[in-house]
């Protein structure tokens, strides 16, 4: 049975995939589905309760919360995918080099990983962001370059196993250059754990971006993100609960969906867990 077939038969994977597909559809179709402009101010409908005209109510400026949440999903998914992509790219390359060459190269890269892991990731991101403009691109890059260590260790472990395989030994015997062996023969056979790490990394990056935006150093208003929507709602939570509850639920469901998908794919792709 194909990987796709096994994935669809796995309830955990199917549930996560369904959530992710719905989120993608909402993000892509936001300009079509959104009933209002996300930044349109309406002083006549300030802090309106959820109703048929405003499904999730309005905020302190009369902006439609439902519309802003749909546009906020685009920011969250963009940050999640780009940041996770950077982390997996850096981690996979360094892990491949470390595992293949070994010796001094392996020691240097692994000590770099140990040093990076000594610092709490979130506070390291805060320190870097403090010296940069709080733009969405800077946030994606910073999250990505501070989150590659786990992927690096996974790929290194895969290469330590792969470099003793016959196809790797044959390529070396034929005089194939090391970088070609790494990129052409090694990495394609080590991509299963990287793919799972990427899916789980998207969830982590979305959480980090939401936390940064909540603290006011992430995505800046008036651009909508779930994190800064939570910030807007914390001062009025007693009279306008929907400003905090709905963005919080969106973050919860999104992170849950990617975690379910990642865990399910890990079970499907790993033969040791497939029949567990």
Beta strands, then each sheet from edge to edge (+ up, - down):
end
